[in-house]
């Protein structure tokens, strides 16, 4: 299986009622020239039953470039959401999805695209999510799935699903980060005017729909303050003190603004900073751990394995930025060697 191999050929399953927003997300990440961000170019195939002109939602039509056989040798197959999640998925499309997955392709459903994967049986025994509004319907449509109600995206055995709307973009950026590294994903996120890659386990929606910088300026300024001090021995009590709030209020406000706990957020920032240092510098592992605020090489190894699945030496070999600034590495396996 090649679920973690370099993704160069991207297949898009186009069915009637496919959501234009999801198609645009796919186009922005995979079809645009992003070589200046360190990835690509990619070959994108839009595949539909009969290679026909297909109605998309909320308006317009898209002409497929290939029939369903175009999915056969893709590295990544994406199923956009549809205006009616319970709309019939043609048997030929279900077969094409199963065939692509058996051949080792990563298969992902954006938003209500999870229903398409569920119809093909790809969610059976695997975690899955979708737009919060459709979670109950997905539980009925794919009863063998392990439904995750409050996450941004799920991943197991090369099958991924995402929460609604922007969750699909989070999933795509996660795939870029998985295959090309944290630094490349961060640069692409900046190009897309998106926040840095969000974790799949983060809540689908926060209590405050506005960004922290707009809705809770004290939280945003504390996050900015912490980001410039990752190498220091700061912890959650220091964040609370900087924000000038009581611990209870700070935790509540932080979760409402970010969808994460302060401790978890701080750990993720440190691990991601370590990833960038491994990708872009030749610093010894012990020094990377110090610069990232993780203390020791042993702690860095433990944290990186927990978050990414490999140790720092393996990560660096895979994602080290070569001269010219374009990464070509991707996971060849989930080896835990360091």
N, C-alpha and C positions, 0 to 999 in steps of 0.2 A: 504494500500500500504506500501511496506517496502523499498522504494527507499533509505532510509538512515540507513538501518539496517546493522549489521555486515556482511561483504561479506566473506563467507567461501568456497562457491562452485562457481567456475568460468567456464563458458561455452564459447568455441571459435567456431564460425561458420566458417567452412572450406568449401570454394567454389573453383571451378577451377580458377587458376590464382591468388590465394591469395598471397600477397607479403611476401616473406620470412623474410624481415626486420621486418614487423609488428608482425609476429609470434615470432620472436626472442625477440622483446620488451616485448611481453606478457609473454614469457617464463622467461625472466630475472626478471621481477617484481613479477609474480605470481607463477611460477613453481619451482623456486630455493628455497632452504632452507634458509629463511631469518629470522629465529627465533632469531638469534643474533642481528638483527636490530629491533626486537620488534614486528614482525607481523608473521602471519601464524601459522602452515602450512595450505595451501589451497589445495583443491581438484580441479584439472583442467581437464575438459572434452573437448576433441576435437571432434566436432560433424559435420557430413557431411551427405547429403542425401544418404541414402543407406549404410551408414557406410563404405564407399569405400576408396580406395587409390586415392588420389587427386593430380593433378599436381599443383605445386606452382611456383611462379615467383621469380627470373629469371631462376631457374633450379631445378630439383629434384621433389620428391613426398613425401607426408605425408600421413600416414595411420590414419584414424579417429579412435578414441576409442569408439565412440558411434554414433548412428543415431541422427536425429534431435530431437527425443523425449528426448534426454539427456539434452536439454536446458530447459526443462519444470520447474524444481525446482531449477534452478541456482539462485544465488544471484546477479551475474553479468554476462552479456552476451556481448562478444566482437566480433565485425565484423572487421576483418583486411581489409586493402585496397586490390585492385585487379589490375593486370596489365592493364586490360581494364575496367575502371570505369563504362562504359555503357554496359558491358556484362550482359546478362540476369540473373536475380535472380530467381531461381526456385520458383514457387508458394508455394511449401511446406515449403521452407525456409522463405518466407515472412510470412506465417501463423505462423510458429514457433516463429519468432521474436515478432509478435504482441501478441501471446499467453503468451510469457514470460514476456513481458512488462505489460500486463493486470494483471498478477499474482503478480506484484510488483517488478520484477527484474529491476535493473539498466541496461540499454542497451547503449553501446557505439560503435561508428564507428571510427576507426583509419584511418586518412588520407582519401583515397577514399572509405573507408568503409562507409562514409556518404551516398554514392550512394545506398548502400545496404539497409540502414535504410530508405532512401527516397523511394525506391521501395516498401517497406513495409508500407509506409504511416506514419512512425513514426516522420517524420520531419514536417508534416503539422502543421502550426501555431506555430512552435518552432524555436528558433535560430539554425543556422547550419553554419558550415564552412568546408573547405577541403583544399587540397593543392592549393596554389594561382593559379597555372596553370590551374586547373580544375574548378575554381569558376563559370565561365560563363556556363560551361556544367552542373554544379549542379543546377544553376538557371533555366535551361531549364528542367532538369530531375525532379526537385522537386519544381515546381513553387509556391507551397503553403508554402514553408519554408521561414523563416525570415533569409535571407542570411547575414552573417557577414563576410565581406571581409578581415578584417585586425586584426584578433584575433588568439590566439593560440588554444583555445578550447571554446566550448559553453556547456551550461548545463541548462536544464529545464525539469521538470516533469520526472526526471529519464532517460532522453535521452541526450546523450553527443556526440559531434563530435569534431574532432581535425584537426589542420592544418597538412601540409605534413611532412613526415619523422619523425624528432625528436619531432614534435608536439604531436605525439602519445605517446611518452614517457612522455612528460609533462602532458598529460591527465592522464596517469596511475599513475604518482606520485601525481597528484591532488587528485585522488580517494583514494590513500593511506593516504594522509594528511587529507582528509575529514573524513575518517572512523577511523583513528588511531592516528591523531594528528600531529602537526608540527614537534615535536622532532623526532618522528619515521620516518617521511618522509624525514627530513634532513639527518638522519643517512643512510637511504637507498640511497638517492641521492649521498652521499659520497661514498658508496659502489660501485655505478654505475659510479663513476667519473663524476658526473653531477653537474651543478650548483644547488643551492637551488631551490625549487619549484617556477616556474614562473607563474605569474597570467594568467588567461585565456584571459583577455582583453589586454594583451601585444601584440604588433605588431608581425605578422608572421615572418618578417625578418627585420633586421636592415640594415642600409646602409653599415656598415662594417661587413663582414661575420666572421671576426676573433674575439676571445674573447677580452674584454676590456683590459685585462692585456697584450695582445700581440700587439693590434692595437692602443690603446690609453692609454699609461702607466700613464699619469697624471690623467686621469679619474679613472683608476683602483686604484691608490694610494689614491685618494680622497675618493673613496668608502670604502677602507680598513680603512682609518682614521676615517670616520664617523661611521663605524661599532663598533669601540672601544669607541665611545663617544655617544651612543644612549641615555644615561641617561642625558646628558648635554643639555642645551638649544641651540642646534645648528639648523640652518635652511639652506635654499638654499643659502642665501648670504654668509654663512660661507663656504659652499662647493665651491662656486665660488672663494672666497678669497684663500682657500687652493690650488685650482687648478692653481691659478695665471693666470686666463683668464678673458676676458671681459664677462659679463653676457650673451650676445648674443652668443658668441663663445662657452661658457660652455654648454648652453642649447642645442646648435646644436650638439656639440661633445658627450654630454651625451646621447642624443636620438639616435645618430648614433651607439654608442657603446652598448647600453642596450635595445633600443626599448621602453624606458619609459621616463617620465619626472623626473627631480631630486626630485621635491616635492612629487610626487606619490611614487617614489622608497623609499624615506626616511620614509614616513608614513608606507609603507608595511613592511619595516625592523623593525620598532618599534612595529607594531602589532604582527609580527611573533616572535619577542623577548618576548613580553608579553605572547604569547601562550606557548612558551617554559618554561617560569617561572611558569605559571599556571600548566603546566604538571609535572614539576620536583621539585618544591619547595612548601613550606607551607606559603610563604610570604602572608601577608594580601593584599587584592586587591589594596588598596591605595598605598602600597609599590611597588607592581608590576607595577602600573602605573608610579611611580616615576622612577623606575629602567629602564623602557622601554622608558622614555622620553615623556610620554603621559600626564604628569602633575597631573591629578586627577583621582580618581576612576570613576567619572561621565564621563570624556572624554574617559577613557578606555572602559567603558560599551558601549558608543555610537559608538566608532570606531570598537570594536569587533563585535557588532551586525551588523554593516554595512558590515563588511568583511566576517563574518562567519555565522551570523544569530542567535547567542545566546549571552547571557551575560557571564561574567567571571566565576561566580559561577557554572552555568550550564556546561560551557566548562570544568572547572576543574573536576567536578563530572564525566564527560564523559571520559576525557583523562588523569586523574591523573596517573602517572607512579607508579605502585605498587611495593612492594619489589620483587626483581628478575629482574625488568626492562622490562617486557613484558606487553604492553597495551592490554586490551581486550575490551575496550569501543568502542562504535560506536554510531553515531546519532540514537536515537530512534524516534526523532521527531525534528521539527524545533522550539521548544519552545523558547520564548524570555524571559523567566523568568531569573532572575539574583540571 
